[in-house]
Amino acid sequence: MTFSDAIRKGAQQRPQCFARVFRPHPTAGMASCALGAAVEGTFGETRAGLLLMLKDVYPRAFIGRRGRSYACPACVASFYTIATGAAHLNDDHRWTREQIADWVETL
């Protein structure tokens, strides 16, 4: 499974939230951000502590490219890691997790 596949799979499980990996939701129990969706899509659980384990499964998403960065498709920001970009698009631009997965897939 790719990082983008994990985001898509997890996004099907619960509503989206912002500024936190997981957040209580009034009708769905929990909500997840793009990185939370990747956690749930990969591990099948909603524990924020698993976010650290994603680095082992998807190292390319969490390790920067030497001397290069990724450009935000929505503003002038740039990121050293794909995961940072996913969090930015989720929280600052309110992209859907599926849109974020589409962006990740292009990298």
C-alpha positions as CSV (number, residue, x, y, z in Angstrom):
1,M,0.0,0.0,0.0
2,T,1.3,3.5,-0.8
3,F,1.0,6.5,1.5
4,S,-1.7,8.0,-0.7
5,D,-3.6,4.7,-0.6
6,A,-3.5,4.7,3.2
7,I,-4.9,8.2,3.3
8,R,-7.8,7.2,1.0
9,K,-8.5,4.0,3.0
10,G,-8.5,5.8,6.3
11,A,-10.6,8.7,4.9
12,Q,-13.4,6.2,4.3
13,Q,-13.6,5.4,8.0
14,R,-14.6,8.7,9.5
15,P,-15.2,12.4,9.0
16,Q,-12.3,14.9,8.6
17,C,-10.9,17.0,11.4
18,F,-8.4,19.9,11.5
19,A,-5.4,20.8,13.7
20,R,-5.3,17.4,15.4
21,V,-4.6,13.9,14.2
22,F,-7.8,12.5,15.8
23,R,-10.6,14.5,17.4
24,P,-13.9,13.4,19.0
25,H,-16.8,13.8,16.7
26,P,-20.4,14.3,18.0
27,T,-22.0,11.6,15.7
28,A,-19.1,9.5,14.4
29,G,-17.2,8.9,17.5
30,M,-13.9,10.1,16.1
31,A,-12.7,12.3,13.2
32,S,-9.2,12.2,11.5
33,C,-7.0,14.6,9.6
34,A,-5.0,13.4,6.5
35,L,-2.2,12.0,8.7
36,G,-4.8,10.4,11.0
37,A,-6.4,8.8,8.0
38,A,-3.0,7.4,7.0
39,V,-2.6,6.0,10.5
40,E,-6.0,4.3,10.4
41,G,-5.6,3.1,6.8
42,T,-2.3,1.5,7.7
43,F,-2.8,0.2,11.2
44,G,-6.6,0.0,11.5
45,E,-6.6,2.0,14.8
46,T,-7.1,5.6,15.9
47,R,-4.2,6.1,18.2
48,A,-2.2,9.3,17.7
49,G,0.9,7.4,19.0
50,L,0.9,5.3,15.8
51,L,1.8,8.5,13.8
52,L,5.4,7.9,14.8
53,M,5.3,4.4,13.4
54,L,4.2,5.7,10.0
55,K,7.8,6.8,9.5
56,D,8.9,3.2,9.4
57,V,6.2,2.2,6.9
58,Y,6.4,5.2,4.6
59,P,9.9,6.7,5.1
60,R,9.7,8.7,1.9
61,A,6.8,10.7,3.3
62,F,8.6,11.6,6.4
63,I,12.2,12.2,5.3
64,G,13.1,15.3,3.4
65,R,14.9,15.4,0.1
66,R,18.5,16.7,0.4
67,G,18.5,20.3,-0.6
68,R,15.1,20.2,-2.2
69,S,11.6,20.8,-1.0
70,Y,8.0,20.2,-2.1
71,A,5.9,23.2,-3.2
72,C,2.4,23.7,-1.9
73,P,0.0,23.5,-4.8
74,A,-2.3,26.1,-3.2
75,C,0.0,28.8,-1.9
76,V,3.7,29.9,-1.8
77,A,4.7,27.6,1.1
78,S,7.2,24.8,0.7
79,F,7.8,21.7,2.8
80,Y,10.7,19.5,3.6
81,T,8.5,16.4,3.8
82,I,5.4,15.0,2.2
83,A,3.8,14.5,5.6
84,T,4.3,18.2,6.5
85,G,2.7,19.2,3.2
86,A,-0.3,16.9,3.9
87,A,-0.8,18.4,7.3
88,H,-0.6,21.9,5.8
89,L,-3.1,21.2,3.0
90,N,-5.5,19.6,5.6
91,D,-5.3,22.3,8.2
92,D,-4.5,25.5,6.3
93,H,-6.3,25.0,3.0
94,R,-9.0,22.6,4.2
95,W,-8.4,20.2,1.3
96,T,-10.3,16.9,1.5
97,R,-8.2,13.9,2.4
98,E,-8.9,12.5,-1.0
99,Q,-7.5,15.7,-2.6
100,I,-4.5,15.4,-0.4
101,A,-4.0,11.8,-1.5
102,D,-4.2,12.9,-5.1
103,W,-1.4,15.4,-4.5
104,V,0.7,12.9,-2.7
105,E,0.3,10.5,-5.6
106,T,1.9,13.1,-8.0
107,L,5.1,13.3,-6.0
